[in-house]
Amino acid sequence: VQLQASGGGLVQPGGSLRLSCAASGFTLDYYAIGWFRQAPGKEREAVSLISSSDGSTYYADSVKGRFTISRDNAKNTVYLQMNSLKPEDTAVYYCATANGPETAMIGVRTGGYGMDYWGKGAQVTVSS
């Protein structure tokens, strides 16, 4: 069972990146998937989440209108499209699974507490 986040990198302010979270060893279909980030010296925070059932989404206020989460169950992958990136978006980004709506809700409120599986992080650096 493995989650792998990829697509991070260095981008100038205003630029875009797309993160991917690919699963192996299990199927993402039945899980809500969240993206979390942790900047140096800060606590981990929830960025976005997509449900397993109806595709409903959550976005942190700081990324609303700029980030878009989506899932492709056929590819067993979840994406986070990040546009209009700002220096304050610089962080290590992680994807994680939640096996139910309650777990997802707790994870969003607590920066990921209780999420089931975690991928290794992807560094995103926004700098000129």
C-alpha positions in Angstrom: 0.0 0.0 0.0 1.6 3.2 -1.1 0.7 6.8 -2.0 3.1 8.8 -4.0 2.9 12.6 -4.4 4.7 14.2 -7.3 4.8 17.3 -9.4 6.4 19.7 -6.9 9.1 22.1 -7.9 10.2 25.7 -8.0 7.9 28.2 -9.6 7.8 32.0 -9.8 4.9 33.9 -8.1 1.9 33.8 -10.3 2.9 30.5 -11.8 1.2 27.1 -11.8 2.0 23.5 -10.8 -0.1 20.3 -10.7 0.5 17.8 -8.0 -0.4 14.2 -8.5 -1.2 11.6 -5.8 -1.0 8.1 -7.2 -1.9 5.0 -5.3 -0.5 1.5 -5.6 -1.6 -1.6 -3.8 -5.1 -0.3 -3.2 -8.0 1.5 -4.9 -8.6 5.1 -4.2 -12.3 4.9 -5.2 -13.6 4.3 -1.7 -11.5 7.0 0.0 -11.7 10.7 0.4 -8.4 12.2 -0.5 -6.9 15.2 1.1 -4.0 17.5 0.4 -2.1 18.9 3.3 0.9 21.2 3.5 3.5 22.1 6.1 5.7 25.2 5.8 8.9 25.5 7.8 8.1 26.4 11.4 4.3 26.1 10.9 1.8 23.4 11.7 0.5 21.2 9.0 -2.8 22.4 7.5 -5.5 21.0 5.2 -5.4 22.5 1.8 -8.1 20.7 -0.1 -10.1 17.5 0.0 -12.3 15.5 -2.3 -14.9 13.0 -1.2 -15.2 9.5 -2.4 -18.9 9.5 -2.9 -20.2 12.6 -4.7 -17.0 14.4 -5.5 -17.7 17.2 -3.2 -14.7 19.3 -2.3 -13.2 21.4 0.4 -10.7 24.2 0.0 -8.9 26.2 2.7 -9.8 29.9 2.4 -6.2 30.7 1.5 -6.4 28.7 -1.7 -10.0 29.1 -2.8 -10.3 30.2 -6.4 -6.7 29.3 -7.1 -6.4 25.6 -6.4 -8.6 22.8 -7.9 -8.7 19.2 -6.7 -9.9 16.4 -8.9 -9.7 12.7 -9.1 -9.3 10.2 -11.9 -10.4 6.8 -10.5 -9.4 5.1 -13.7 -5.8 6.2 -13.1 -6.1 5.7 -9.4 -4.8 9.3 -9.0 -5.9 12.5 -7.4 -4.6 15.9 -8.6 -4.2 19.3 -7.2 -4.0 22.1 -9.8 -2.4 25.1 -8.2 -2.6 28.4 -10.1 -1.6 32.0 -9.2 0.9 30.6 -6.7 2.2 32.9 -4.0 5.3 32.7 -1.9 3.1 31.8 1.1 2.2 28.6 -0.7 5.7 27.4 -0.3 5.6 24.1 1.7 5.9 20.4 1.6 2.6 19.0 0.2 1.2 15.7 1.3 -1.7 13.6 0.1 -3.6 11.3 2.5 -6.7 9.1 2.5 -9.7 9.1 4.7 -11.9 6.0 4.8 -15.1 7.9 5.7 -16.6 11.3 6.0 -16.0 11.6 9.7 -12.3 10.8 9.3 -12.2 13.4 6.4 -13.9 16.0 8.5 -11.5 15.5 11.5 -8.6 15.5 9.1 -9.6 18.8 7.6 -10.1 20.4 11.0 -6.9 19.1 12.6 -4.4 19.3 9.7 -4.6 15.6 9.0 -5.1 13.8 12.4 -6.5 10.3 11.8 -6.0 10.1 8.1 -5.4 6.6 7.0 -2.5 6.5 4.5 0.0 9.2 3.8 2.3 9.7 0.8 5.7 11.2 0.9 5.7 14.9 0.5 6.3 17.0 -2.5 8.2 20.2 -2.1 6.6 23.3 -3.6 8.7 26.5 -3.6 7.3 29.7 -4.9 10.0 32.3 -5.3 11.3 34.8 -7.8 
